[in-house]
Amino acid sequence: MKKQRILPEISKGLIKENPALRLMLGMCPALAVTTSAVNGLGMGLATMAALLGSNLVISLLRKIIPERVRIPAYITAIAGFVTIIQMVVRALSPGLDAALGIFLPLIVVNCIIFARAELFAAKNTPMLAIADAIGMGLGFTAVLLLMGIIRELLGAGTVFGLVVTANIIPPMIIMLLPPGGFFVYGILIAIANRLDRRPKSGRNAGGCGRCPQAGVCAAAKGKEGEAV
């Protein structure tokens, strides 16, 4: 049964519960660092690594951490992994570390990581916690990478630093500025909402059980029956 849950936990973070497009978490780095594909990919992978480590540790210690100190314990675990990740990035890619700037250490307070720790890792087994981290991390990384590619291509005419349209179409500098980030982000949210929308064959498609007004409708129908 647990093995059957792993794939759904991974896949849900891509579209259905994408942290950036559906849950609206991690918006600051999504808008701030995606001026290039490299920055978006680097930020996404760093967040995913921190999410993997913190989810695993919190899941392993979920029965040991006292309820009263769970939040400080979560923050301590997350901060430890973020510190390690920042040191690795600074050693292997100083340019990326400089480009990400303050947003790299701010992964500690990223809503995605804390939300998954509180809502999922603390209530599930390590295997499911890892699957959840992979799904959410991949979904977040994909969004940041896609935003970085679009903004870099339109704003500089390059992708990963390679010239694509810079010599053909004049770059739109606004795409590298905050308004361009909001525009691309909004378009991606609209696309994600459209992809997640289920086809409806009629007014009651999906059944009344999914409607929040099901109880009200049932009461109204009961009164109509009594009146008749």
N, C-alpha and C positions, 0 to 999 in steps of 0.2 A: 504493500500500500504506500509506504514511504517513497519507494522507487518511482511509483506512478505519479507522485506529486512533484518530483524534481523538475521535469520538463515544463509543466505549467508554471511553476514558480519562476523559472528562468524566462519563459516567453512573455509573461505578463508585463514585465518591465519595458518591453519594446514598444508596444502601442497602447494596449488596454490600460495599463497603469504607469505609463511613461512618467518618470518623476518631473521632467521639465515641461512636457507638453500637456499632460493630463492632470497631474497632481500640483502643478505650478510651484515646484520646489527648485531651489538652486538657481533662481532667476538672475541674481547678481553676477556670478561668474559667466552665466550663459550670455549675458549682454556685454560684459566688460572685457572678456579675454578672447572673444571669437573674431578678432580683427584679421586673423590668419588661420589657415588650416592647422598649422603646426601648434599654435597656441591652444586651439580648441581640442586637438587630440591629446596634447600633453596634460591639459587640465582635466579632461575626462578620465584618462588613465590614472592620474594621481588620485582623483576622487574615488575611482573604482578600487584601487589598491587599499586606500584607507577604509573603504566600506567593507571589503573582504576581511581585512584583519580585525576590525572592531566587531563585526557581526560574529565572527568565529569565537573570539575571546568572550564576548558577552553571552553568547549561547552556552559556551562551556561553563561559565560561572553563574548562570542564571539562577541556580538553586542555592548558591552560596552568598551572593550579594544581598545584604539586608535591604528591605523595602525602603527604609528611611534614607539610605545613602545611595540609592541606585543611580540618581542623576549625576552626582559627583563621580561615581565609579565609571559611568559611561563616558563622561567627558575626559576622565583621566586615561582610559583605554584609547579613545579616539585621538587625544592629543599625543600620546606616545607614538602611534603609528604615523600620524601626520608629521611629527618631528623627524622620524626616520626617513620618510618619503622626501621631505624637503632637503635633508642632508644628501640623499642619493641624487636628486635632481641637480642640486648645486654642484656636486662633484662631477657628474657625467655630462651635464648640459648647462653651463653657466648662463648662456644666452637665453634659454627657456626659463630659467629661474628668474632672470631679470625681467623678462617679458611678462611673466605671470605676476611678479611683484607680491603685493600684500595678499592677493587672492589665494596664493598657495598655502600659507599658514592659516588663513581664514577657513580652510576646509574643516578645521576643528569645530566650527559653529555652523557648518553647512546643514541646512534643515533635512536634506536627504538622509545623511548618515545618522543623525540623531533620531529621526522619525523611524527609520528601519530598526534601529537598536531598541527603541521603546516599544514599537508596535509589533515587531516580528521576531528579531533575534532573541529577545528576552522571554519569548513564549514558545519557541520551537527548538528542534534538535539542531546540532551543528551542521549536519548535511543540508537541511532545508535552509538554514541561515546562510550558508555558502551559496546555495542556488539562488536565493533571493538577492544576495549581494551581486552575483554575476549578472542576473537579469536587470536589476536596477542600474548597475554600473554600465552595462552595455548600452542600455537605453539612453542614459545621460551622455555617455561618450559619443554615441551616434548623433545626437542632437547637436552637441558642441562642434563635432567635426563637420557636420553638414552646414551649420551656420558659418563656420570658419571658411569653408570652401566657397560658399555663395558670396560672402562679404569680401573675401580676398579677390575672387574672380571679377566681381563687378566693381570693386573699389580700387584695385591695383592692376587688374588684368593678368594676374598670376595665380597659380595653385601650387602650394608647397614651394614657393619661390621660383617656380618655373614659368617662364613667359608663355601665356596662352593667347590672350586677346589684347594685350597692352599695345601692340603695334598695329592693331586693326581698328579697335573701338576705343575711344577716349575713356579712361577710367572715371567712374563716378565716385568722387572722394567722399560724398555723403554716406556711402555704404560703410566706410570705415569709422564713421562718427556715431554717437549714440542714436540719432534718429534712424540710421540705417539698421542698427541692431534691433531696435524695436520693430521696424518694418518686417525684417526677415523673421523674427521670432513670432510675430503675429500671423504671418503667412503659414509658417510651419504648424502653429496651433490649429489654424483653420483646417489644414490638410489632415492633421491627426484626428480632429473631431469628425471629419467627413469619412475617414477610413474606419473609424470605430462605430459609426452609425449603422445600426442594423436595419435591414429592409423591413418595411411595415406593409402588410397586405390590407390592413383595415384599421379601424378605430381601436379595436380590442386586441391587436396583434401583440403577442407575448403574454396574454392572459391578464386577468384582473389582479392576480396575486402580486404583480410587479408595480401596480399603481398605488401611490401613497394615499389616494382617496378611496381605496377599496372599501374601507369600513363605512365611510359616509354614503357611498353608493348602495351598499347592502342595507343600511338603515332606511334610506329613501325608498328603496324597492319594497321593503317590508311595510312601510306606511302606505304605499300605493296599493298593496295587496289588501290591507285592512280596509282602506276606503272603498275598494271595489266590493 
